[in-house]
Amino acid sequence: MDTAALLVWLLPGLQALTTAVGGVLLARGGKHDARGLDRSIRRTAPALLTAGVLPLPALLATDAPAGAWGLWGAGYIAAATVYAFAETLRDTRAAQGAAAAGRMP
C-alpha cells in the first residue's frame, strides 16, 4: 500500500476520532452553564473544521474508492451535527438561565 492510499484511509479515520473527541469535549463543557459551553465551542470549532477539510486533498489527488469518499462525507456530516447540537444546547441553556434569573422564589 503506497503513502497516498494510506492517507486516503487514515485521514477520514482521524476525522472521525477528532469529531468524537470534540463531541465529548462539548458535552463535558456544557454540563453546567452556557458560558463553559461557549468557551468549549470556540476551542473545538477550528479542530472540527480542520479535521473535515484535511482529508479532501488526499481524496482529490488519488483515485479514491467510493468507501473513502463515503467515510469522509459521514465524518463531515457528523462534525457539522456535533457543532449544531452544541450551539443549540448553548442557546437553550442561556435561555433557561435567563428565565431562571427572572423568576422570584
C-alpha positions as CSV (number, residue, x, y, z in Angstrom):
1,M,0.0,0.0,0.0
2,D,1.5,3.3,-1.0
3,T,1.5,6.5,1.0
4,A,-1.4,8.2,-0.9
5,A,-3.6,5.2,-0.3
6,L,-2.7,5.1,3.3
7,L,-3.6,8.8,3.7
8,V,-6.9,8.2,1.9
9,W,-8.0,5.9,4.7
10,L,-6.0,7.3,7.6
11,L,-7.3,10.9,7.4
12,P,-11.0,10.1,7.4
13,G,-10.3,7.9,10.4
14,L,-8.6,10.8,12.1
15,Q,-11.5,12.9,11.2
16,A,-13.9,10.5,12.9
17,L,-11.7,10.4,16.0
18,T,-11.5,14.2,16.2
19,T,-15.3,14.5,15.8
20,A,-15.8,12.0,18.6
21,V,-13.3,13.8,20.9
22,G,-14.9,17.2,20.0
23,G,-18.3,15.8,20.9
24,V,-17.1,14.6,24.3
25,L,-15.4,17.9,25.0
26,L,-18.5,19.8,24.1
27,A,-20.7,17.5,26.2
28,R,-18.4,17.9,29.2
29,G,-18.1,21.7,28.7
30,G,-21.8,22.3,28.6
31,K,-22.8,20.2,31.6
32,H,-23.4,23.1,33.9
33,D,-23.5,26.5,32.2
34,A,-23.8,28.2,28.8
35,R,-20.5,30.1,29.3
36,G,-18.5,27.0,29.7
37,L,-20.1,25.5,26.6
38,D,-19.4,28.8,24.7
39,R,-15.7,28.5,25.6
40,S,-15.6,24.8,24.5
41,I,-17.3,25.6,21.2
42,R,-14.7,28.3,20.4
43,R,-11.9,25.8,21.1
44,T,-13.3,22.8,19.2
45,A,-14.8,24.5,16.2
46,P,-11.4,25.1,14.4
47,A,-10.4,21.4,15.1
48,L,-13.7,20.1,13.7
49,L,-13.3,22.3,10.6
50,T,-9.7,21.3,10.1
51,A,-10.5,17.6,10.5
52,G,-13.3,17.9,8.0
53,V,-11.2,19.6,5.3
54,L,-7.9,17.8,5.9
55,P,-8.8,14.5,4.1
56,L,-10.1,16.3,1.0
57,P,-6.8,16.9,-0.8
58,A,-5.8,13.3,-0.4
59,L,-9.2,12.2,-1.7
60,L,-9.0,14.5,-4.7
61,A,-5.3,13.8,-5.6
62,T,-5.8,10.0,-5.7
63,D,-8.3,7.7,-7.3
64,A,-10.0,7.2,-4.0
65,P,-12.6,4.4,-3.7
66,A,-16.2,5.3,-3.0
67,G,-15.9,3.9,0.5
68,A,-13.3,6.5,1.4
69,W,-15.5,9.3,0.0
70,G,-18.4,8.0,2.0
71,L,-16.4,7.8,5.2
72,W,-15.3,11.4,4.6
73,G,-18.9,12.6,3.9
74,A,-20.2,10.8,7.0
75,G,-17.4,12.3,9.1
76,Y,-18.1,15.8,7.7
77,I,-21.8,15.5,8.5
78,A,-21.1,14.2,12.0
79,A,-18.8,17.1,12.7
80,A,-21.5,19.6,11.5
81,T,-24.1,17.8,13.6
82,V,-21.9,17.9,16.7
83,Y,-21.3,21.7,16.2
84,A,-25.0,22.3,15.6
85,F,-26.0,20.4,18.7
86,A,-23.5,22.3,20.8
87,E,-24.8,25.6,19.5
88,T,-28.4,24.6,20.2
89,L,-27.6,23.4,23.7
90,R,-25.7,26.6,24.4
91,D,-28.7,28.7,23.3
92,T,-31.1,26.5,25.3
93,R,-29.0,26.7,28.4
94,A,-28.7,30.5,28.0
95,A,-32.5,30.9,27.7
96,Q,-33.1,28.7,30.7
97,G,-30.6,30.7,32.7
98,A,-32.2,34.0,31.8
99,A,-35.7,32.6,32.6
100,A,-34.5,31.3,36.0
101,A,-32.9,34.7,36.8
102,G,-36.2,36.5,36.2
103,R,-38.2,34.2,38.4
104,M,-38.9,35.1,42.0
105,P,-38.6,32.4,44.6
